Amino acid sequence: MGLARALPELEESLTEDSAAWELLPDRDYKRLVAKWQAAFRPLVESRSRRLTGVRALESARAKLPQNVLLFSGLRIPEVASLGGRGPVAYRAVELVKVNAELARQLELVLVAEDFSWCCVFSHESGSMVHEELYELPSSAA
């Protein structure tokens, strides 16, 4: 049995809000998480180069449309993310809109396909934590 599984509500949103999408297989999910850990974990742990809450959402929305990767299943204690419903990853082509409520509910990580930025969501958003957007220096992306 594989790790990744489908999330019908996310697929419905991606159908409406992107030119195309695909569910990524387990091997791609594992590579995506490893690459995200290497690129963004240090920023999350140091709490640097980030925007939070409304500013994070506005920044993410301003970067669209863009090809993005969306995944869950990774525990990120700094933003109270427990990993959502487990391992899942999608690639969306020309995503034009972020459904923040759904992203929070699923505890998604939204990352630009070129790994220049990511936005981390938590189901706890609005209470004790907020969305957080991290950007890599242009030479690191």
Beta strands, then each sheet from edge to edge (+ up, - down):
strand 1: 20-23
strand 2: 50-52
strand 3: 66-72
strand 4: 88-95
strand 5: 109-112
strand 6: 117-120
strand 7: 132-135
sheet 1: 1+ 4- 3+ 5- 6+ 7- 2+
end
